[in-house]
């Protein structure tokens, strides 16, 4: 079983969580000024790296809070979790 560390509740089984997409995406300041292609890019284009990826997760069956996680897409291991608004951890 995969265990995920919720920064609010501690370590829990993966079945308590739901994936929320790529982390650290910034909404355009004036969406009405974007063309269709730019808006589609914001809505749908995501990085899909091989290796460490910053993701947003929600502890659905726990505290119900969102948090960010750094996960290695090659091994499916969670390397770090941190609260929304906190700086992304430096793993170096």
HELIX and SHEET records of a PDB file:
HELIX    1   1 UNK A   14  UNK A   16  5                                   3    
HELIX    2   2 UNK A   31  UNK A   33  5                                   3    
HELIX    3   3 UNK A   36  UNK A   44  1                                   9    
SHEET    1   A 2 UNK A   3  UNK A   6  0                                        
SHEET    2   A 2 UNK A  10  UNK A  13 -1                                        
SHEET    1   B 4 UNK A  18  UNK A  22  0                                        
SHEET    2   B 4 UNK A  52  UNK A  58 -1                                        
SHEET    3   B 4 UNK A  66  UNK A  72 -1                                        
SHEET    4   B 4 UNK A  77  UNK A  83 -1                                        
END                                                                             
